[in-house]
Amino acid sequence: MVDLKPAKKAKPGRLPAMPKRFINRMLVYVGLFGIVFQLTAALYALWHGVQLQSFWFVTLLAPLLCVASGMLPALQLQREPD
């Protein structure tokens, strides 16, 4: 027979914590830097009257993916210790 282990239950209302593993933590830092950089560049362009593309916010997808792959257990490159 196959031994089935019960799945770990997620704790409701738990806020995401900063990952402990190096690669996951670096992905979060790079993603946050990318988000801040994109928003700063957009504000700078608007300040100087440069017309932004209609879907400029699509450029935020890559940094958001970096943050998600560092924070979400299903997307993490290194498994976090329990």
C-alpha positions as CSV (number, residue, x, y, z in Angstrom):
1,M,0.0,0.0,0.0
2,V,1.0,3.6,-0.5
3,D,1.6,5.7,2.6
4,L,-0.2,9.0,2.1
5,K,1.0,11.9,4.2
6,P,-1.5,14.6,5.1
7,A,-0.9,17.9,3.4
8,K,0.3,20.8,5.5
9,K,-2.5,23.2,6.1
10,A,-1.9,26.9,5.4
11,K,-2.3,29.2,8.4
12,P,-5.1,31.6,7.6
13,G,-4.3,35.3,7.8
14,R,-0.5,34.8,7.7
15,L,1.4,37.6,6.0
16,P,4.1,36.6,3.6
17,A,7.5,36.7,5.2
18,M,10.9,37.5,3.7
19,P,12.4,34.3,2.4
20,K,15.5,32.9,4.3
21,R,17.3,31.3,1.3
22,F,19.8,33.4,-0.6
23,I,18.4,33.0,-4.1
24,N,14.8,33.5,-3.1
25,R,15.8,36.6,-1.1
26,M,17.8,38.0,-4.0
27,L,14.8,37.5,-6.4
28,V,12.6,39.6,-4.0
29,Y,15.3,42.3,-3.8
30,V,15.8,42.4,-7.6
31,G,12.0,42.5,-8.1
32,L,11.5,45.4,-5.6
33,F,14.4,47.3,-7.2
34,G,12.7,46.8,-10.6
35,I,9.4,48.0,-9.4
36,V,10.9,51.1,-7.8
37,F,13.0,51.8,-11.0
38,Q,10.0,51.4,-13.3
39,L,7.8,53.7,-11.2
40,T,10.6,56.3,-10.9
41,A,11.2,56.2,-14.6
42,A,7.5,56.7,-15.3
43,L,7.3,59.6,-12.9
44,Y,10.4,61.2,-14.4
45,A,8.9,60.9,-17.9
46,L,5.6,62.4,-16.8
47,W,7.4,65.2,-15.0
48,H,9.2,66.1,-18.2
49,G,6.1,65.8,-20.3
50,V,7.2,62.7,-22.2
51,Q,4.2,60.7,-23.4
52,L,4.2,57.1,-22.0
53,Q,3.0,54.2,-24.0
54,S,-0.6,53.2,-23.4
55,F,0.3,50.0,-21.6
56,W,3.5,51.1,-19.8
57,F,2.4,49.2,-16.7
58,V,3.1,45.9,-18.5
59,T,6.8,46.5,-17.9
60,L,6.0,45.9,-14.2
61,L,5.2,42.2,-14.9
62,A,8.9,41.1,-14.9
63,P,9.7,42.6,-11.5
64,L,6.4,41.3,-10.1
65,L,7.3,37.9,-11.3
66,C,10.6,38.1,-9.5
67,V,9.0,39.1,-6.3
68,A,6.4,36.3,-6.7
69,S,9.0,33.7,-7.4
70,G,10.9,34.7,-4.3
71,M,7.9,34.8,-2.0
72,L,5.4,32.2,-3.2
73,P,6.4,28.6,-2.2
74,A,5.1,27.1,-5.4
75,L,7.4,29.3,-7.5
76,Q,10.5,29.4,-5.3
77,L,13.8,28.1,-6.8
78,Q,15.1,27.0,-3.4
79,R,12.8,25.2,-0.9
80,E,12.5,27.2,2.3
81,P,13.1,25.5,5.6
82,D,9.9,24.9,7.7
